[in-house]
Amino acid sequence: MAKVKNVEAFCSFCNGVRKMELTGEVASDENKRWAKCKKCKQTMIINIAEDVVSQKVSLEGIENGNCTTYSPVKSYSVGETIFHENWNDFGKVVAKEVLSNGQKSISVEFQNSGNKKLIESYIKPIDQEEQSEVI
């Protein structure tokens, strides 16, 4: 059984950088590979030398800069540095996405904890009892 390798590359169908599974080689060029997007399931040829996004995020010295203290009710931008008080860890926002339930999330690369997904712009849902009182 072949070893599966996943990379992050630009998907021309999703119009964004996505995780892709490398599925095969192109005979005419050693830098090109067949890749299947994990989100839209489309297969395309990508150039390993040009299209693959570097996985390494520089986390050097971010604790000395202006870090935002993480709160699930705040909104963040890619590249912003944050401090998670519960984990006593500094990190950098590397991606944002909207989940299937409409909730927003961010992917953060932390110095000690690694890559974690956190809730962003959380709004507490109104209970049925509270909603009937409002009306």
N, C-alpha and C positions, 0 to 999 in steps of 0.2 A: 504494500500500500504506500502510495506516494505521500511525502510530507506536505501538508498544506501550508502555504506561506501567505500571510495577509500583509497588505501594505495600505497606505493612505494615498490616494491619487484623485485627480480631478475627474469626475464623471460627467461626460457630455450630455447624458440623458437627464440626470438630476440637477445639473448646473451647479455643482458644489463638490467640495473635497469630501470623499467618502472612503470607508473601509472597503477594500477589494480583495478578493481571493484570486491569487495567480493560478490559472488553470492550464496554461500551456505556453510553448515557445513558438515564435514565428521563425520559419526556416531561413528567410532572407536576411534577417537582422538580429544580431545577438542581444541588442539592447531592448528589443520589443518583445512584449509578452501579451498573451490573452489574459484578460482579467474580468471577473464577474463582480459587479457592484453588489454589496451586501444589502443595500436599501431597495433599489429598483429591480434587482435581479437581471439587469441587462449585461451582455457580454460585449467587450470591446478590446481593441488593441491599445496598449499604453506603452510609452517609452520609459523604461526604468530610469534612464539617465536624466530625463527632463521632467517627467510628469509626477514622479513619486515625491511626496512631501516628506521633508526631514522629520523624523519622530522625536528628535532630541530638542527639548526646550531648555533654554538657559535660565537657571534659577539662582545664579550667582549674585549675591549682594541685594536680593530683593527685600530682605528684612530691614535694610538701612533706608530704603526709599519710603515714599508715601503709600502705605498699604491701607486698603479699606478693610474694616472689620466685617467679616461675613455675617449676613443676616438673610434669612430666606425671603424676606419681604422686599429687599433691595434689588435693583437691576444692575447688571454688570456688562462690561464690554470686553471683547476678545483682546488679550494683551494686558488687561488690568491685573494688578497684584492685590491679593487679599490675604488677610490673617484670619485663621479659624481658631477662635478662643478655646473651644472645647478640646481640640487636638493640639493646641499650642504649636501650630504649624503654618508656615508661609507658603503661598502658591501663586500660580499665574493662570488666568482663564485662557484656555486654549481653544474652546469651541462652545457654541450655543445651539440649542435645538428646542423644538416644541414637541412634547410627547403626545401620544395618541389621545389622551384625555384633555388636551389643550393646555396643560401645565407647562411652563417653561423650565428648562434646566440648563446648567452650565457644566462643562467638563473642566476640571482644574487639576493641573499638575503640581502636586505638593512636594516640598523638599524631602520630607520623611515618609509621608503616607502614600506617595505615588499618585496615580491618576484616579480621581474620584468624581462622581457626578453629584451635583448639588442642586437643590430647588432654587429657583429664581422668581422674583415677583409674585410670591405666594399670596393669594387672597383667600381668606377663610370662607368656606361656603356657608350660606345662611341656612340655619335649621328651619324645618317646616313650622315649628312653633313661633320662632322669631319672625318668620316671613308673614304669618297670619296676623301677628301683632302690628307689623308695619303697615299692612293693608287696612 
